[in-house]
Amino acid sequence: MKTYNFNTKSNILLGILLVTLIILPSNMLATPSYARQTGMSCTACHTVYPQLTAFGRAFKLNGYTLTGIKTISEEVSKKDNKDTREYLRILSISALSGMFQTGYTNVSKTIPGTQNNNLEFPQQLSLFYAGQVSPRIGTFIQLTLDNESGTFGLDNTDIRYANQLSGKIPVTYGLTLNNNPTAQDLWNTTPAWGYPYASSGVAPTPGAGTIIENLGGTVAGLGAYAMINNIFYLELSGYRTAQLGAALPPDSSVEGALKSTSPYWRAAIQKQIGKNYISVGTFGIATKLYPSGISGSTDDFTDVAFDMQYERQFTNGQFTLHSSYINENQKLNASYGAGDSENLSNNLNKFNIDGSVYFKPGINFTAGYFSTSGSSDNGLYTPSEVDGSNSGIPNSSGIRTQFDYLPWANTKLSLQYFAYSKFNGSKNNYDGFGRNASDNNMLYLQFWFAF
């Protein structure tokens, strides 16, 4: 019989998560459809979005399915009419929401042949289908406008099934189907959701990046995860090529296709001690990639990362610390054979650390340091104006600061300043055309709201 009511199991889960929110510290990208679904403010899941609170992590872990509003439900009886099961539960309102970003960028020295003091309007416009689909399936599906082509395309996507095992030791387990390794992660320490969460789209950025940072939108993966006793988190996923706008099935015309299924792993331990919360973990991926086509030699990458997150509550806010280190080993069979790399084997290392102080109800300051280092390779890193490396070294480092003001929970003004001590290998004349690392120092002002 079809009914229109609050779901009892959802109310129990809501109560459990509310208790979690109270006893754990407050510290996904913010989508108001989740707020409408749960009947709770954006601040329940975020301090300064997209930084997740303990409640936000639990909401994501449980598959985005928590509801605090009326749902359209149906139960079906078994043959003996002694038991029933839930056959349908959908939201009584749409799970659609949106996000708009615009930003102004000033680079310390104008990029040759371009205009400085740029306004991106919009920098990003996204539509989301984000919320409960069925009793145990929820979504985060993002469509984003590309401001160069003027067309919409699929952005970060995470579709989840989640359930719980009853017993002396609680276990939450589930499946995740996503298109970006680490987009499914619960912590703000991984590439998909790490600081800086949004930045200029026109300022120069260091050229070298690990494979785990660059697979988003070109792959699709299915994984299984479990949170045991709210302490131990384990996940194993596998990714295959899934390029939008490319040949399907992949053929000789594609670039960057995976040879086979690439395994991704994640493990973490979290603990609440009084007003202090800490998590430490590891994640990584191993992949074989064809630079061009779908046959011949591959470039092989193995990324192993370690991360930590610390939170400390105080009366009117929270201090948060994030840090991560990624080590990538590269065996460049294809690139070396084609003469595109000087070395057969290379390594690349990336380190990030940032600390933020949040003052309720909406002021936040963040300061961070980053460092990229790796093997010298004059085939991979070559001189070119602005983007190149005169030394053949990928090393870059600098500080990144940000001030956020949230006049309302779904509206944010941010001011960033990035200062580079090294860029693409050196401090001075790094590109071979007379440009210095400090010439890329950037001031960026952003307006971001979700609706």
N, C-alpha and C positions, 0 to 999 in steps of 0.2 A: 504494500500500500504506500502510495506516495505521500510524503509529509513535508512540511515547511517549518523547520524548527532548529534549535541549537542541538549540536551533536554532543552526547554525553561524554564520549571518549575524548573529543576535542577539548571539552571543558576541563577534564581531568588533566590532560597534557598542558593546557594553559596554566592551570594551577601549579603544576610541577615546575614549569619554566618561569613562572612569576617568583616562586620561592628561590629558584636558581639566580634570578636577577637580583634578588635582595641580598643573598649571601655571597655572591661573586662580584668582582669589581666591575663598574661601568666603564667601559672604554669602550661582501655583496655591495655592492653599490646600492645606494639608497633608492628605493622605488616606493612611491606612495601607495601603490596597489597593495603592498605588504601591510602598510599601516591601515588601509581600509579593510583588509582581510582580517587582521587581528584586533582591530578597534583600538590600537595603541599608537602613541606618537612615534615618530622617527627616532626620537632619543632613546627609545627602549632598545633598539638594535645598534645605535651608533652614538659615539661622542661627536666627532666631526666626520661625517660620511666621506669616504666609505669605510672608516675604521670601525670594526665590529666590537660590540660589548660582549660580555659572557652570554647574555640573552640572545644576541644576534648570532653568535656561533652555534648555540643550541638550536635556534630556529633553522639555520642552514643545514646543520647536521640531520635534523628531523625532516628534511625534504621540502621545506617551505610550506608545510601542510597545516600548521597551526591556524585555527580559525576562531575568531571571537564574535562572529556575526551569524545571522541566520543563513542556513544552507538549504538547498533543494535536495532532498534525500529520498531514497527508496530502499526498502528491505525486502528480501525474498525469503520464503520459508522453505525448509527442506521437506522431503516427502512425508516424513512423519509428523510435520508441523510442530515438532518439539524444539526446534532451533531455527534461528534466522541468521542471515548474514547481510551485511551492508552491500548493496549492489550499485548504489549511486550516491555521491555526495558532491555537489558542485556549488560554487559560490552564488549567492543571490545577486551579486554585482559583478561588473566586468573586472578582469584581472589586468586590464590595460593601464599603463602609465607612461610617462615620458620624462625626458631630461634635456635641458638646454644649457650649453656652455658658450660663452664668448670671451675672448681674451685680447689683451693689448701687449705687444712685445717690443722692448727696446734692447738691441744688442750693442755692446760697448763700441764695436767698430763695424760699420756697415759692410755687409757681404758684397763683394765686388759685383757690379752690374745689377744690383737690386735696390729696393727701397727699404729704408729702416722705419722704425716706429709703426709696426704693422698691426692692424686690427683684423682679427678673424671673426667673422660674423655670418653664420655661427662657426665656432670652432668645432663644436660637436652638437648634433641633434639626434637623440636616440628615442626610439619607441620600445617599450617592454611589454611582453606578456609574462607576468611574474606573479605566481601564486599557486594555490591548490588547484589541481586538475581532477583528482579523485582522492579517496580516503588516504592513500599512501603515496601518491605521486604529485610532485610539485615542480614548478619550472622557474627558471631565470633565462628568458630568451630576449636578446637585445638586437634590434635592427638599428643601424647607424648610417647617417648621411655622410658620404664622402664629399668634403667641401671642394675637392679638385674636380672630380667627375660629375658631381651634382646628382649622384644616384645613391640609393639605399642598398646596403648589403648586410649580411649576417655578421654580428659582432659576438662578444662572449656569450656562450650558451651553456647552461647546465640544467639537465633534466634528471630528476632524482626519484628513486623509490626508497622509502625508509620504513623501518619497523623496529619493534623492541622485543627482546626476550625477557620474560619474567623469571625471577629467581633471586637467590641471595645476592648474586652479583649482576647488577643491571648491565645490559648490553643493547646498544643501538647499532643497527646494521643497515646497510643499504647498497644501492647501485647508483652510479652516476654515469650519465651519457653527456659528454661535453666536447668542445672543439678547441680547447686551449689547455695544455698541461699546466696545472696549478690554479686554473679558474675555479675549480671545485674546492680549493683549500679553505680551511676555517680561520687561518691566521693571516695577519698583514705583514708577512715576512717573505713571501714568495713573489716571483716576477709579476704574476697577473694582478696582484692587489698590493704590491709594496710601494713604499714612498719613493719619489713623489707620485701621488695618485693621479694627478693630471698636470700637464705642463704645456709650454708653448709648442705649437705645431710648426713654427717657422724658424726657430733659433737653431744654430748648429749643435749637433750632439756627437759625442764620441762614436767612432765607427765600429769598434769591436764589440761583439756581443755573443753570448753563449747560445747554443742551439735551443735550450729550453726556454729562452726568452723570445725566440723567433719562430716558433711553430704555430702560434695562435692563428686560427682561421684557415690553416692549410691542412689540418688533420681532424680526425674524429676518434674518440676513444670511449671505451666502456670499461668501467672499473667497479670493484667491490670494496667496501670499507666497513669498519666496525670501530665503535668507541666502547671500551670495556671499563666498567665501573667509573665512568667519567674521568678516567686517568690516562688510559693507554689508547692511542689511536693508530690504526693500521689501515693501509690502502694499497691495492695493486691494480693497475690499469694497463690496458694495451691500446696503442694508437696506430691508425692506418691513414694513408693519404686520403684527403677529402677536400680538394681544392675547388672553390667556386669559380666559375668562369673559365675553367680549364677543361681539356678533353676528358670525357667520362665514357668508358674506362680510360685511365691514363695511358697515353701512348708516347711516341717519340717527340711530340711537340711540347710536353710538359717540362717544367723545371722544378727541382727540389722535391721530387717524389721519394717517398720512403720505399725501401726495397721490400720490407716485410713488416710485421707487427713490432712496434717499439715498446718495450716494457717501461712503465713509470711506477715508482714506488714512493711511499710516504709513511713515515712512522714518527710519532711524537708522544711525549709524556707531559701532562699538565698537572699542576697542583695549586690548590688554594691554601694559603697559610695566613690566617687573619685577614688583614687588608691587602695582603700581597698575593699576586698571582704570577706564576712563571710557567712557561712551556719551553721545552727544548726538543729538537727533532732533526730529522734528516729527510731529504727527498732527492730524486734524481731520475735520469732517463738515459737509456742506451739506444742509439738509432743508427741505421745505415741509410745514407741518402745519396740518390743519384743527382749530381749537379744538373744534368740534362738527360732527358729521355728516361727509359725504364730498363736499360740493359747496360752491360759493361761493368766497370769498376765503380765502387762507391766510396764516399767519404764517411768515415765512421767516427761517431762522437759518443763519449761517455761522460755525462755530467753527474757529479756527486756533490751534494750540498748539505750544509749544516745551518741550523737557524735557531734563534731564541726570541722569546717575547716576554717582557716583564711589565707588570702593571701594579701601580700603588695608588690606592684611593686616599684622598684626603677630604676634609670637610666640604669644600666647595669645588671639587674637581678630581683630576687624576693625572698622574705621571705615567707615561708609556715609553718603553724602550724596545726597539726592534733591531735585530742584527741578522745578517746572513752571509755565508761564504760559499761560493760555487767554484769548484775545480773542474775544468773540462780537459779531457785528453782527446786529442784529435789524431786520427790516422788517415791522411789525405791521399788515399790510393788513386782516386780519380783526378783530383786537382794536380797532384804531383806528376802523374803520368801525362797530363795535358800541358804541363809546363806552367800552370797557374799558381803553383806554390813552390817556394825554394826548398822546403823541408817536407819529408814524408810524414814526420810526426811533430806535432806542436802541442802546447798547452796554453790554456787561458784561465785566468783567475779573476774573480769578481768579489769584492767585499763591500758591504753596505752596513751602515749603522745610523740610526736616527732616534732622537729622543724628543718627545713632545710633552708640553704642559697644557692641560685643558682646564679652563675655568668656566664653571656653569654660570649662565646658561648657554654661552656661545662664543667664547674667545679661546683661541688655541695658538700656540707658538711651537714650531718644529725647527730643529737644526739637525743636519745630517752630514755625514762624510762618506764619500765613495772612492774606490780605487779599483782600477782595472790594470792588470799586468799579464804579460805572457811572452811567448817565444818571439824572437826576431825572425821575420820572414819577409824578404823583399819582393816576393811574388804575391803574397796576400795583401801586404800593406805598402802601397806605392804612392809617390808624390802626385798630388792633384790639388787644385786650388780649393781651399777651405776644408774639404772632406778628406784629403789625403794624409799620408804620413811620409815625411822626408827621411825618417830614420829607419823605416821598416819595422817599427816597434808599435804594438797596440796600446801602450801604457797611457792611461788618463787618470786624473784624480782631481778632487775639488770638494767644496762645501756647497750645501744646498739648504737654504733657509726659507721658511714660509710662515706668514701670519694669516690666520683665518678669523673672520668675523661672521657669525651667523645671527642676523637680526631676527630670523625665524628658523624653525627647525629644518625646513626644506629649502632654505636659501642661503647661499654662501658667497662671501667676497674674500678673495685670497690675493696676497701679495707675495711673490717669490723673488729671491735673488740667488743666482748661481754664480759662483766664482771658481774658475779653473786654475789650478797650479800647474797642470800638465794636460796636454790635449793631443791625442794620436801620436804619442811618442816623445814629446819634448815640450819645453816651456817656450822657447823662442824659435821662430821660423819653422814651426812644426810641419807645415804642408809643402815646404820647398818654394813657396811663392811669397814669403815675407810675413805671413800671418802668425801672430803669437797666441798662446793659450788664453791670455787675459782678454784678447780681442773678442772672444766669444762669451765673456761674462754677460749675464742676461738679467734684465728686470722684467717681470711679467705680472700683469694684473688680470685677474679672472673673475667673472661673474657666472655663477652656476646655480641653477635651481631645478628642482624636480617637481613634477605635477601629476 
